[in-house]
Amino acid sequence: DKTYHGDLSAHSLGEMLAVGTEVEGSAGYVAMERVTGTLLGRQGSFVLMHTGVMNRGTPHLTVQVVPDSG
């Protein structure tokens, strides 16, 4: 459950799955998040897809708009 303020005024709900490994600092997660609100005067919604990994303390995160979800 998130709230966005600024050019994007919106509310979102998401679902996340995460796992940690036996190696300290290594983990991964995926999430889908539907964002509903107003962006630069346009009302609607879109979906964000999150993919994150932590490789022995080094993070990498990708967040993409799902094509044709708006």
C-alpha positions, 0 to 999 in steps of 0.5 A, spaced: 500 500 500 503 506 497 501 513 496 505 517 491 505 525 491 508 530 485 507 530 478 504 523 479 498 523 485 496 516 486 495 510 490 497 503 489 497 496 491 502 490 490 503 483 491 510 481 493 514 474 494 521 474 497 526 469 499 533 470 503 539 465 502 543 462 507 549 467 505 548 473 508 547 479 504 544 475 498 536 475 497 531 476 491 524 479 490 519 480 485 512 484 485 507 486 481 504 493 483 497 497 480 498 504 480 491 508 480 491 516 480 493 522 476 499 523 472 500 530 469 492 531 468 491 524 465 487 519 470 488 512 470 492 506 472 498 502 470 502 496 473 509 496 475 513 490 475 519 489 480 525 485 480 530 485 485 536 481 487 542 482 492 548 479 491 552 478 497 550 485 499 550 488 492 543 490 490 540 490 483 533 493 482 529 493 476 522 496 475 518 496 469 511 499 466 508 492 464 506 494 456 499 495 455 497 495 462 495 503 462 
